[in-house]
Amino acid sequence: MEVVDRYDASLVDEGRFRLLVDAITDYAIYMLSPDGYVVSWNAGAQRFKGYQQAEIIGQHFSRFYLDEDRAAGLPQRALAIAEREGRFEGEGWRQRKDGSRFWAHVIIDPIRSPVGKLVGFAKITRDLTERREAEGALKRSEQQFRILVQGVSDYAIYMLDPDGSVSSWNSGAERIKGYSAEEIIGKHFSTFYTEEDRAAGDPQKALEAARKHGRFEKEGWRQRKDGSRFWASVVLDAIKDDFGRVIGFAKITRDITEKRETQRALEQAREELFQAQKMEAIGQLTGGIAHDFNNLLMAVLGSLEILKKRLPKEPGILPLVDNAIQGAQRGAALTQRMLAFSRRQELAFESIDVTSLMDGMADMLRRALGPLMILDIQVPQSLPGIASDPNQLEAAVLNLVVNARDAMPDGGRVIVRADERTIESKKGTLAPGAYLCLSVIDHGEGMDEKTLEQATTPFFTTKGVGKGTGLGLSMVQGLVAQSGGELVLKSDVGEGTVVELWFPAVFAQEAGSAGDIEEPAVQPGSERALRILAVDDDSLVLMNTVLMLEDLGHQVIDATSGADALAILAAEPVDLVISDHAMPLMTGAQLAEAIRRRWPEMPIVLATGYADIPPGGGLTDLPRLGKPFSQAQLAEAISRTIASACSHGSHYGSQKPAVPLPSAQGQTM
């Protein structure tokens, strides 16, 4: 009875096992005979091999293999290995009933009796087609990504282990940093940092930031294998496993040196444009103010000169007039500085021998420096000339030497040096060519960067209230710029200052071709009383000019506009025209052109404080009288103009209209 119960239990267990096997649909589980014939078949085998149990039982399992595998004896080899080694496991293509293929993972185990006799094989097959395709896609993706990363040459893309050692290396990293993969893999990435950054612990800080925040990004200097440096944009990303543990870092580096330099150049260009626009606006404002101030000073100086002549010789009155004249002259000097800054002053260009100029100025400069200072003039004898206004240049050098003295209150040495220099390629505003550089050097307090930037700004001064106008360097800058050169300032706090005036060199042959023109001697009869037409839109200046001319003994006709002047010339004889330049509707230059078209021999003097009279129209030889002018300067201008007219055979005073004079309303302006 007990044996029967055990037998019944065995049957129950076997039934349960069969139910379990038949219920499995993801695996083909079946039995083979010792010769390889199918003796059992479960639902999983039926599902992905396509055979019903009745169709396959008794068939050899080799029919699941491909033709080429059967021809190669793979089925028999699998059974032999399972029998010999106790197990066979492999993957390969198999085919279904309909001929379609699938990728199978196969396990074959031998089944033996209690006495060790082979009674068959247990075979388990799993369809891994989808997984294989996914793995293949992943592999292809990884391969493509590897090819992509290796093909990127503008970025260094590489991996670091958790400690920061390099574990992969792409071609971009090799190109940018100079190391081959064999040279750098296994070495710490701090190799790419500069020595000072390594000393500051920057590599470790970068790893810790990426480890803590998941990402680190920064720009800075890095160095290549050859020691050269480049400006790098660096991104460091932490790589974590499924449990959030950092297993490495992905590092991307880009060389942006050229981009950085381009950006800096663009910013510098923007700053220079801003400064140029600002200086142009200040220059226009300064020039306009100086012009109006000139007119006021003209009235003051002229009236004071006439007043001084007509006053009785009283000791208590004449010093007051002299003081007023000196004050007005100082105001005139200030307007000259303002016009020099705005590049609107009237310069008397001459060929200047700088050696002779400095020899002549030496005593004056030593007196200006005082006993505590030493003047060291280093000017060789053989230097090319320059073309500028000698009086303005003397004032500029004196101004710079006084500035150097003020920078060394306890005394010191001021060096004035001149030497010939050559520029091979454009430097600032200077074109390539030969230049003479005149330098004033001190070893005083110097200037910081901010002060240096503002030094040439008009009205900016580091001196106390009432001790400087802030126009000294502006005047020097304007003079040098009008002469075709450039002012260069170099200074450091505590190291002193170097001021360089760069002038285009003028050599002997050039100076000879544009040398001094000998002024014609004053002809007999040129001092006689003249009928002079004075033209100015400012009534104060016009009245002052008329008074000075009448005091010189001339007969004066006045006009307040160019149109009025042309009408007067058409109505009566005139020996000479003196006209202001800056007038509305018709400028003095335009009036001169109109006069020369009708009365070509008429002597004309143009009174102006501006330098920018338009060229052309035959006005290059037009005599000019700088404003504000004194009575003596006015008399000299008249004498020279009349003498020049006489030397050219002009019969001044007998003008007749060359063409009918149009009405004032129809006059071309």
C-alpha positions as CSV (number, residue, x, y, z in Angstrom):
1,M,0.0,0.0,0.0
2,E,2.9,2.3,0.8
3,V,4.6,1.5,-2.5
4,V,1.4,2.3,-4.4
5,D,1.1,5.7,-2.6
6,R,4.7,6.5,-3.6
7,Y,4.0,5.6,-7.2
8,D,0.9,7.8,-7.2
9,A,2.8,10.7,-5.8
10,S,5.5,10.2,-8.5
11,L,2.8,10.4,-11.1
12,V,1.4,13.5,-9.6
13,D,4.9,15.2,-9.6
14,E,5.5,14.2,-13.1
15,G,2.2,15.6,-14.2
16,R,2.9,18.9,-12.4
17,F,6.4,19.1,-14.1
18,R,4.9,18.5,-17.5
19,L,2.3,21.2,-16.8
20,L,5.1,23.5,-15.8
21,V,7.2,22.8,-18.9
22,D,4.2,23.1,-21.2
23,A,3.2,26.5,-19.7
24,I,6.6,28.1,-20.6
25,T,6.2,30.0,-23.8
26,D,9.5,32.1,-23.9
27,Y,11.7,28.9,-24.1
28,A,11.6,25.9,-26.3
29,I,12.0,22.9,-23.9
30,Y,12.0,19.5,-25.4
31,M,13.7,16.1,-25.3
32,L,15.9,14.4,-27.9
33,S,16.7,10.7,-28.2
34,P,20.4,9.7,-28.1
35,D,20.4,9.9,-31.9
36,G,18.9,13.5,-31.9
37,Y,15.2,12.8,-32.6
38,V,12.5,14.9,-31.0
39,V,10.6,12.9,-28.3
40,S,8.8,15.8,-26.5
41,W,7.6,19.3,-27.4
42,N,6.4,22.2,-25.3
43,A,4.2,25.2,-26.0
44,G,7.3,27.5,-26.2
45,A,8.9,25.4,-28.9
46,Q,5.7,25.4,-30.8
47,R,5.4,29.2,-30.5
48,F,8.6,30.4,-31.9
49,K,9.6,27.4,-34.1
50,G,6.2,27.0,-35.7
51,Y,5.8,23.2,-35.5
52,Q,2.9,21.5,-34.0
53,Q,3.7,18.6,-31.6
54,A,2.3,16.0,-34.1
55,E,4.5,17.5,-36.9
56,I,7.8,17.4,-35.1
57,I,7.8,14.4,-32.7
58,G,10.1,11.7,-34.3
59,Q,11.8,14.3,-36.6
60,H,15.6,14.9,-36.2
61,F,16.4,18.2,-34.5
62,S,18.8,19.1,-37.3
63,R,15.9,20.4,-39.3
64,F,16.1,23.6,-37.1
65,Y,19.6,24.3,-38.4
66,L,20.4,26.1,-41.6
67,D,21.5,24.1,-44.7
68,E,25.1,25.3,-44.4
69,D,25.2,24.4,-40.7
70,R,23.8,20.9,-41.4
71,A,26.4,20.5,-44.2
72,A,29.1,21.5,-41.8
73,G,27.9,18.8,-39.2
74,L,27.0,21.3,-36.5
75,P,24.0,19.3,-35.1
76,Q,26.1,16.1,-34.6
77,R,29.0,18.2,-33.1
78,A,26.6,19.8,-30.6
79,L,25.4,16.4,-29.4
80,A,28.9,15.0,-29.2
81,I,30.1,17.9,-27.1
82,A,27.1,17.6,-24.7
83,E,27.7,13.9,-24.3
84,R,31.5,14.3,-23.8
85,E,31.6,17.4,-21.7
86,G,28.2,17.1,-20.0
87,R,26.9,20.3,-21.6
88,F,26.7,22.3,-24.8
89,E,25.9,26.0,-25.0
90,G,26.0,28.2,-28.0
91,E,24.3,30.9,-30.2
92,G,23.6,30.9,-33.8
93,W,21.0,31.2,-36.5
94,R,18.1,28.7,-36.6
95,Q,15.1,28.4,-38.9
96,R,11.4,28.1,-38.3
97,K,8.9,26.0,-40.1
98,D,8.1,28.8,-42.5
99,G,11.8,29.1,-43.4
100,S,12.3,32.4,-41.5
101,R,15.4,32.7,-39.3
102,F,15.9,33.7,-35.7
103,W,18.9,34.0,-33.5
104,A,18.9,31.3,-30.9
105,H,20.6,30.7,-27.6
106,V,20.9,26.9,-27.2
107,I,21.7,24.7,-24.2
108,I,21.9,20.9,-24.6
109,D,22.3,18.7,-21.5
110,P,22.7,14.9,-21.6
111,I,20.2,12.7,-19.7
112,R,21.5,9.5,-18.2
113,S,20.0,6.6,-16.3
114,P,20.9,5.8,-12.7
115,V,23.7,3.5,-14.0
116,G,25.1,6.3,-16.3
117,K,23.7,5.1,-19.6
118,L,22.8,7.9,-22.1
119,V,19.1,7.9,-22.6
120,G,18.7,11.2,-24.4
121,F,19.2,15.0,-24.3
122,A,17.3,17.9,-22.8
123,K,17.4,20.9,-25.1
124,I,16.5,24.5,-24.2
125,T,16.3,27.1,-26.9
126,R,15.6,30.8,-26.5
127,D,14.8,33.3,-29.3
128,L,17.3,36.2,-28.8
129,T,16.7,37.9,-32.2
130,E,15.4,41.2,-30.6
131,R,18.1,41.3,-28.1
132,R,20.8,40.6,-30.7
133,E,19.3,43.3,-32.9
134,A,19.3,45.7,-30.0
135,E,22.9,44.8,-29.2
136,G,23.9,45.2,-32.8
137,A,22.2,48.6,-32.9
138,L,24.0,49.5,-29.7
139,K,27.3,48.3,-31.1
140,R,26.8,50.2,-34.3
141,S,25.8,53.3,-32.4
142,E,28.8,53.0,-30.2
143,Q,31.0,52.4,-33.2
144,Q,29.5,55.5,-35.0
145,F,29.9,57.5,-31.8
146,R,33.5,56.4,-31.5
147,I,34.1,57.3,-35.2
148,L,32.4,60.7,-34.6
149,V,34.4,61.4,-31.5
150,Q,37.6,60.4,-33.2
151,G,36.8,62.4,-36.2
152,V,36.2,65.7,-34.2
153,S,39.4,67.7,-34.6
154,D,38.3,71.1,-33.2
155,Y,37.5,69.7,-29.7
156,A,39.6,67.6,-27.3
157,I,37.1,64.9,-26.2
158,Y,38.4,62.3,-23.7
159,M,37.5,60.4,-20.6
160,L,39.0,60.5,-17.1
161,D,38.8,57.9,-14.4
162,P,37.5,58.9,-10.9
163,D,41.0,60.0,-9.9
164,G,41.5,62.2,-13.0
165,S,43.7,60.0,-15.1
166,V,43.2,60.0,-18.9
167,S,41.4,56.8,-20.0
168,S,40.5,57.7,-23.7
169,W,41.9,60.2,-26.2
170,N,40.5,61.5,-29.5
171,S,42.2,63.1,-32.5
172,G,41.1,66.6,-31.5
173,A,42.9,66.2,-28.2
174,E,46.0,65.0,-30.0
175,R,45.9,68.0,-32.4
176,I,45.1,70.6,-29.7
177,K,47.4,69.3,-26.9
178,G,50.1,67.6,-28.9
179,Y,50.1,64.3,-27.1
180,S,49.4,60.9,-28.8
181,A,47.1,58.4,-27.1
182,E,50.1,56.2,-26.2
183,E,51.8,59.2,-24.5
184,I,49.0,60.4,-22.4
185,I,46.6,57.6,-21.5
186,G,47.1,56.7,-17.8
187,K,48.6,60.2,-16.9
188,H,46.8,62.7,-14.8
189,F,44.9,65.5,-16.6
190,S,46.7,68.1,-14.5
191,T,49.5,67.7,-17.0
192,F,47.5,70.2,-19.2
193,Y,47.4,72.9,-16.5
194,T,50.0,75.7,-16.1
195,E,52.4,75.4,-13.3
196,E,50.8,78.2,-11.4
197,D,47.3,76.6,-11.7
198,R,48.7,73.3,-10.5
199,A,50.2,75.0,-7.5
200,A,46.9,76.6,-6.8
201,G,45.1,73.2,-6.9
202,D,42.9,74.1,-9.8
203,P,42.8,70.5,-11.3
204,Q,41.5,69.1,-8.0
205,K,39.0,71.9,-7.6
206,A,37.6,71.1,-11.0
207,L,37.1,67.4,-10.2
208,E,35.5,68.2,-6.9
209,A,33.1,70.7,-8.5
210,A,32.1,68.2,-11.2
211,R,31.7,65.5,-8.6
212,K,29.6,67.7,-6.4
213,H,27.5,69.5,-9.0
214,G,27.7,67.1,-11.9
215,R,29.3,69.6,-14.1
216,F,32.2,72.1,-14.2
217,E,32.8,74.8,-16.8
218,K,35.5,77.4,-17.0
219,E,37.9,79.2,-19.4
220,G,41.6,79.6,-18.7
221,W,45.2,79.0,-19.9
222,R,46.3,75.4,-20.7
223,Q,49.6,74.2,-22.0
224,R,50.5,71.9,-24.8
225,K,53.1,69.2,-24.9
226,D,55.7,71.7,-26.3
227,G,55.0,74.1,-23.4
228,S,53.1,76.7,-25.5
229,R,49.9,78.0,-24.0
230,F,46.4,78.4,-25.4
231,W,43.2,79.8,-24.0
232,A,40.8,76.9,-23.4
233,S,37.1,76.5,-22.9
234,V,36.7,73.5,-20.6
235,V,33.6,71.4,-19.7
236,L,33.9,68.6,-17.2
237,D,30.9,66.2,-16.7
238,A,30.6,63.5,-14.0
239,I,29.6,60.0,-15.3
240,K,27.6,58.0,-12.7
241,D,26.4,54.4,-12.6
242,D,22.9,53.3,-11.8
243,F,23.5,53.7,-8.1
244,G,24.7,57.3,-8.5
245,R,28.4,56.6,-7.9
246,V,30.9,58.6,-10.0
247,I,32.8,56.2,-12.2
248,G,34.6,58.8,-14.3
249,F,34.4,62.1,-16.1
250,A,33.8,63.2,-19.6
251,K,36.1,66.2,-20.6
252,I,35.7,68.5,-23.5
253,T,38.3,71.2,-24.3
254,R,38.2,73.7,-27.0
255,D,41.1,76.1,-28.1
256,I,39.4,79.5,-28.3
257,T,42.7,81.6,-28.4
258,E,41.9,83.0,-31.8
259,K,38.3,83.8,-30.8
260,R,39.5,85.5,-27.6
261,E,42.0,87.6,-29.5
262,T,39.3,88.5,-32.0
263,Q,36.9,89.5,-29.3
264,R,39.5,91.5,-27.5
265,A,40.4,93.3,-30.8
266,L,36.7,94.0,-31.4
267,E,36.3,95.4,-27.9
268,Q,39.4,97.5,-28.4
269,A,38.1,98.8,-31.8
270,R,34.8,99.6,-30.1
271,E,36.6,101.5,-27.4
272,E,38.8,103.3,-29.8
273,L,35.7,104.2,-31.9
274,F,33.9,105.5,-28.8
275,Q,37.0,107.5,-27.8
276,A,37.3,108.9,-31.3
277,Q,33.6,109.9,-31.3
278,K,33.9,111.5,-27.9
279,M,37.0,113.4,-28.8
280,E,35.5,114.5,-32.1
281,A,32.5,115.9,-30.2
282,I,34.7,117.6,-27.6
283,G,36.9,118.9,-30.4
284,Q,33.9,120.4,-32.3
285,L,32.6,122.0,-29.1
286,T,36.1,123.3,-28.1
287,G,36.7,124.7,-31.6
288,G,33.4,126.5,-31.6
289,I,34.0,128.0,-28.2
290,A,37.5,129.0,-29.1
291,H,36.3,130.7,-32.3
292,D,33.7,132.8,-30.4
293,F,36.3,133.6,-27.7
294,N,38.7,134.7,-30.4
295,N,36.2,137.2,-31.7
296,L,35.7,138.6,-28.2
297,L,39.5,138.8,-27.6
298,M,39.8,140.6,-31.0
299,A,37.5,143.3,-29.7
300,V,39.2,143.5,-26.3
301,L,42.8,143.5,-27.6
302,G,42.2,145.9,-30.5
303,S,40.3,148.4,-28.4
304,L,43.0,148.2,-25.6
305,E,45.7,148.9,-28.1
306,I,43.9,151.9,-29.6
307,L,43.0,153.1,-26.1
308,K,46.7,152.9,-25.0
309,K,47.7,155.0,-28.0
310,R,45.1,157.7,-27.3
311,L,45.4,157.9,-23.5
312,P,47.6,160.5,-22.0
313,K,50.9,159.3,-20.6
314,E,49.7,158.9,-17.1
315,P,51.7,156.5,-14.9
316,G,48.6,155.4,-13.0
317,I,46.5,154.5,-16.1
318,L,48.9,152.9,-18.5
319,P,49.9,149.9,-16.2
320,L,46.3,149.1,-15.9
321,V,45.9,149.0,-19.7
322,D,49.1,146.9,-20.0
323,N,47.7,144.4,-17.4
324,A,44.4,144.2,-19.4
325,I,46.4,143.6,-22.6
326,Q,48.5,140.9,-21.0
327,G,45.3,139.2,-19.6
328,A,43.7,139.3,-23.1
329,Q,47.0,137.8,-24.6
330,R,46.9,135.0,-22.1
331,G,43.3,134.4,-23.1
332,A,44.5,134.3,-26.7
333,A,47.1,131.7,-25.8
334,L,44.4,129.6,-24.2
335,T,42.3,129.7,-27.3
336,Q,45.3,128.6,-29.3
337,R,45.6,125.6,-27.1
338,M,41.9,124.9,-27.5
339,L,42.1,125.2,-31.3
340,A,45.3,123.1,-31.3
341,F,43.4,120.3,-29.5
342,S,40.5,120.6,-31.9
343,R,42.9,120.7,-34.9
344,R,41.5,124.0,-36.0
345,Q,44.4,126.3,-35.3
346,E,46.2,128.1,-38.0
347,L,49.7,126.5,-38.2
348,A,52.6,128.2,-40.0
349,F,54.3,125.1,-41.4
350,E,58.0,125.2,-41.9
351,S,60.8,122.8,-42.3
352,I,62.3,122.5,-38.8
353,D,65.8,121.4,-37.8
354,V,65.1,119.8,-34.4
355,T,68.8,120.0,-33.4
356,S,68.9,123.7,-34.0
357,L,65.5,124.2,-32.3
358,M,66.7,122.4,-29.2
359,D,70.0,124.2,-29.1
360,G,68.1,127.5,-29.1
361,M,65.7,126.3,-26.4
362,A,68.2,124.9,-24.0
363,D,68.7,128.0,-21.8
364,M,65.0,128.7,-21.7
365,L,64.2,125.1,-20.6
366,R,66.9,125.2,-17.9
367,R,65.4,128.4,-16.5
368,A,61.9,126.8,-16.6
369,L,63.2,123.7,-14.7
370,G,64.9,125.6,-11.9
371,P,67.9,124.7,-9.8
372,L,66.7,121.3,-8.5
373,M,66.4,119.8,-11.9
374,I,69.0,118.6,-14.5
375,L,68.2,118.9,-18.2
376,D,69.8,116.3,-20.3
377,I,69.4,117.0,-24.1
378,Q,70.3,114.0,-26.2
379,V,69.8,115.3,-29.8
380,P,72.3,114.1,-32.4
381,Q,73.6,116.6,-35.1
382,S,72.5,114.5,-38.1
383,L,68.7,114.2,-38.0
384,P,66.1,114.6,-40.7
385,G,63.9,117.6,-40.6
386,I,60.2,117.8,-39.8
387,A,57.4,119.9,-41.1
388,S,55.4,121.8,-38.4
389,D,54.9,125.2,-36.7
390,P,58.2,126.0,-34.9
391,N,56.5,128.4,-32.4
392,Q,53.9,125.8,-31.5
393,L,56.5,123.1,-31.3
394,E,58.6,125.2,-28.9
395,A,55.5,125.8,-26.8
396,A,54.7,122.0,-26.8
397,V,58.3,121.1,-25.7
398,L,58.2,123.7,-23.0
399,N,54.9,122.4,-21.8
400,L,56.1,118.8,-21.6
401,V,59.3,119.8,-19.8
402,V,57.3,121.8,-17.2
403,N,55.0,118.7,-16.7
404,A,58.1,116.6,-16.2
405,R,59.4,119.1,-13.6
406,D,56.1,119.0,-11.7
407,A,56.2,115.2,-11.6
408,M,59.5,115.4,-9.7
409,P,58.9,117.9,-6.8
410,D,62.1,116.8,-5.1
411,G,64.3,117.3,-8.2
412,G,65.6,114.9,-10.8
413,R,66.7,114.6,-14.4
414,V,64.6,115.5,-17.4
415,I,65.7,114.0,-20.7
416,V,64.9,115.4,-24.0
417,R,65.8,113.0,-26.8
418,A,65.4,112.9,-30.5
419,D,66.2,110.1,-32.9
420,E,65.3,108.8,-36.3
421,R,63.0,105.7,-36.4
422,T,61.4,103.6,-39.1
423,I,58.0,101.9,-39.0
424,E,57.8,98.8,-41.2
425,S,54.0,98.3,-40.9
426,K,51.1,100.4,-39.8
427,K,51.4,101.3,-36.1
428,G,48.4,103.1,-34.6
429,T,47.7,106.0,-36.9
430,L,51.2,106.0,-38.3
431,A,51.8,104.7,-41.8
432,P,55.0,102.8,-42.7
433,G,57.9,105.2,-43.3
434,A,60.7,107.3,-41.7
435,Y,59.9,109.3,-38.6
436,L,61.6,111.6,-36.1
437,C,60.7,110.8,-32.5
438,L,61.1,113.6,-30.0
439,S,60.8,112.3,-26.5
440,V,60.6,114.0,-23.1
441,I,61.4,111.6,-20.3
442,D,61.1,111.9,-16.5
443,H,61.5,109.5,-13.6
444,G,58.8,111.0,-11.4
445,E,55.5,109.8,-10.0
446,G,54.2,108.4,-13.2
447,M,50.5,107.7,-14.0
448,D,48.3,104.7,-13.4
449,E,46.3,103.1,-16.2
450,K,43.2,105.2,-15.7
451,T,45.0,108.5,-15.5
452,L,47.0,107.6,-18.6
453,E,43.8,107.0,-20.5
454,Q,42.5,110.4,-19.6
455,A,45.8,112.4,-19.9
456,T,45.0,113.9,-23.3
457,T,41.4,114.6,-22.5
458,P,40.8,118.3,-22.6
459,F,40.5,120.1,-19.3
460,F,41.7,116.9,-17.4
461,T,44.5,117.7,-15.0
462,T,46.2,116.2,-12.0
463,K,47.4,119.5,-10.8
464,G,45.7,121.6,-8.1
465,V,42.9,124.1,-8.8
466,G,44.3,127.1,-10.7
467,K,47.6,125.4,-11.5
468,G,46.7,124.0,-14.9
469,T,44.1,124.3,-17.6
470,G,44.2,120.6,-18.6
471,L,44.8,121.6,-22.2
472,G,48.6,121.2,-22.3
473,L,48.7,117.6,-23.6
474,S,45.6,118.2,-25.7
475,M,47.4,121.1,-27.4
476,V,50.5,118.9,-28.0
477,Q,48.3,116.1,-29.4
478,G,46.5,118.5,-31.7
479,L,49.8,120.0,-33.0
480,V,51.4,116.6,-33.7
481,A,48.2,115.2,-35.3
482,Q,48.0,118.3,-37.6
483,S,51.6,117.7,-38.5
484,G,50.8,114.2,-39.7
485,G,52.2,112.4,-36.6
486,E,51.1,110.9,-33.4
487,L,51.5,111.5,-29.6
488,V,52.4,108.4,-27.6
489,L,52.3,108.3,-23.8
490,K,54.1,105.6,-21.7
491,S,53.9,105.6,-18.0
492,D,53.8,103.4,-14.8
493,V,53.2,104.5,-11.2
494,G,56.5,105.2,-9.6
495,E,58.4,104.6,-12.8
496,G,58.1,107.9,-14.5
497,T,56.7,109.0,-17.9
498,V,57.8,109.0,-21.5
499,V,56.1,111.4,-23.9
500,E,56.9,110.7,-27.6
501,L,56.1,113.1,-30.4
502,W,56.3,111.2,-33.7
503,F,56.7,113.4,-36.8
504,P,57.1,112.3,-40.4
505,A,60.7,112.8,-41.4
506,V,61.5,115.4,-44.1
507,F,64.8,114.8,-45.8
508,A,67.0,117.4,-47.6
509,Q,65.6,116.9,-51.1
510,E,62.0,117.1,-49.8
511,A,62.8,120.2,-47.8
512,G,64.5,121.8,-50.8
513,S,61.4,121.3,-53.0
514,A,59.1,122.7,-50.3
515,G,61.6,125.2,-48.8
516,D,61.0,128.6,-47.4
517,I,59.6,131.0,-50.0
518,E,61.3,134.3,-49.8
519,E,58.8,137.0,-49.0
520,P,58.9,139.9,-51.5
521,A,60.3,143.1,-50.1
522,V,57.8,145.9,-49.4
523,Q,57.7,148.0,-52.6
524,P,57.9,151.8,-52.5
525,G,54.5,153.2,-52.1
526,S,53.0,150.3,-50.4
527,E,52.8,152.3,-47.1
528,R,50.4,154.8,-48.6
529,A,46.9,155.1,-47.4
530,L,44.6,152.4,-48.9
531,R,40.9,152.0,-49.4
532,I,40.3,148.8,-47.5
533,L,37.1,146.8,-47.4
534,A,36.7,145.1,-44.0
535,V,34.2,142.2,-43.9
536,D,33.1,140.4,-40.7
537,D,29.7,139.3,-39.4
538,D,30.6,140.1,-35.8
539,S,29.9,143.8,-35.2
540,L,32.3,144.0,-32.2
541,V,35.2,142.5,-34.3
542,L,34.3,144.6,-37.3
543,M,34.3,147.9,-35.3
544,N,37.6,146.9,-33.7
545,T,39.2,146.1,-37.1
546,V,37.9,149.4,-38.6
547,L,39.4,151.3,-35.7
548,M,42.8,149.7,-36.0
549,L,42.8,150.3,-39.8
550,E,41.8,153.9,-39.5
551,D,44.5,154.4,-36.8
552,L,47.0,153.1,-39.3
553,G,45.8,155.8,-41.7
554,H,43.7,153.8,-44.1
555,Q,40.2,154.6,-45.4
556,V,37.9,151.8,-44.4
557,I,34.6,150.5,-45.8
558,D,32.9,147.9,-43.7
559,A,30.5,145.1,-44.7
560,T,28.8,142.5,-42.5
561,S,28.3,139.7,-45.1
562,G,29.8,138.4,-48.3
563,A,26.9,139.6,-50.4
564,D,27.3,143.2,-49.0
565,A,31.0,143.1,-49.8
566,L,30.4,142.0,-53.4
567,A,27.9,144.9,-53.8
568,I,30.4,147.4,-52.5
569,L,33.1,146.1,-54.7
570,A,30.8,146.5,-57.7
571,A,30.0,150.1,-56.8
572,E,33.3,151.7,-55.9
573,P,37.1,151.1,-56.1
574,V,38.9,149.2,-53.3
575,D,42.6,148.6,-52.9
576,L,42.4,145.6,-50.5
577,V,39.9,143.2,-48.9
578,I,40.2,141.9,-45.4
579,S,37.6,139.3,-44.6
580,D,36.7,137.0,-41.7
581,H,36.4,133.3,-42.8
582,A,33.7,131.9,-40.5
583,M,30.7,133.8,-41.7
584,P,27.1,132.5,-42.3
585,L,25.7,132.0,-45.8
586,M,29.0,132.9,-47.5
587,T,32.3,132.1,-45.9
588,G,35.4,134.2,-46.3
589,A,36.9,131.5,-48.6
590,Q,33.8,131.5,-50.8
591,L,33.9,135.4,-50.9
592,A,37.5,135.2,-52.0
593,E,36.7,132.8,-54.8
594,A,33.8,135.1,-56.0
595,I,36.1,138.2,-55.9
596,R,38.9,136.4,-57.9
597,R,36.4,135.4,-60.6
598,R,35.4,139.0,-61.1
599,W,38.5,140.9,-60.0
600,P,41.5,138.5,-60.4
601,E,44.1,141.1,-59.3
602,M,42.3,142.2,-56.1
603,P,44.6,141.6,-53.0
604,I,42.7,139.6,-50.3
605,V,43.6,138.8,-46.7
606,L,41.6,136.1,-44.9
607,A,41.4,136.5,-41.1
608,T,40.7,133.2,-39.3
609,G,41.6,131.2,-36.3
610,Y,40.7,128.0,-38.2
611,A,43.1,125.7,-40.0
612,D,40.5,123.8,-42.1
613,I,39.9,126.3,-44.9
614,P,38.8,124.2,-47.9
615,P,41.6,123.7,-50.5
616,G,41.2,124.4,-54.2
617,G,39.8,127.4,-56.0
618,G,43.3,128.9,-56.2
619,L,43.2,129.8,-52.5
620,T,46.4,128.0,-51.5
621,D,48.4,131.2,-51.8
622,L,45.8,133.4,-50.0
623,P,47.4,135.4,-47.2
624,R,46.0,134.6,-43.8
625,L,45.8,136.6,-40.6
626,G,45.5,134.5,-37.5
627,K,42.9,135.6,-35.0
628,P,43.1,137.3,-32.6
629,F,45.6,139.7,-34.2
630,S,47.2,142.8,-33.0
631,Q,47.5,146.1,-34.9
632,A,51.1,145.4,-35.6
633,Q,50.2,142.0,-37.1
634,L,47.5,143.6,-39.1
635,A,49.9,146.2,-40.5
636,E,52.4,143.5,-41.4
637,A,49.8,141.4,-43.2
638,I,48.7,144.5,-45.2
639,S,52.3,145.4,-46.2
640,R,53.2,141.8,-47.3
641,T,50.0,141.4,-49.3
642,I,50.4,144.7,-51.1
643,A,54.1,144.0,-51.7
644,S,53.2,140.6,-53.2
645,A,50.6,142.2,-55.4
646,C,53.1,144.8,-56.7
647,S,55.7,142.2,-57.4
648,H,53.2,140.4,-59.7
649,G,52.3,143.6,-61.5
650,S,48.8,144.0,-60.0
651,H,47.2,147.4,-60.3
652,Y,45.2,147.3,-57.2
653,G,42.5,149.9,-56.7
654,S,41.2,149.8,-60.3
655,Q,38.9,146.8,-60.2
656,K,36.0,146.5,-62.6
657,P,33.5,143.6,-62.7
658,A,34.7,140.9,-65.1
659,V,31.1,139.7,-65.4
660,P,27.8,141.4,-64.5
661,L,27.3,141.2,-60.8
662,P,24.2,139.2,-59.8
663,S,21.9,140.4,-57.1
664,A,22.7,139.4,-53.5
665,Q,19.7,137.1,-53.5
666,G,20.9,135.3,-56.5
667,Q,24.5,135.0,-55.3
668,T,25.9,131.5,-55.3
669,M,26.9,130.6,-51.7
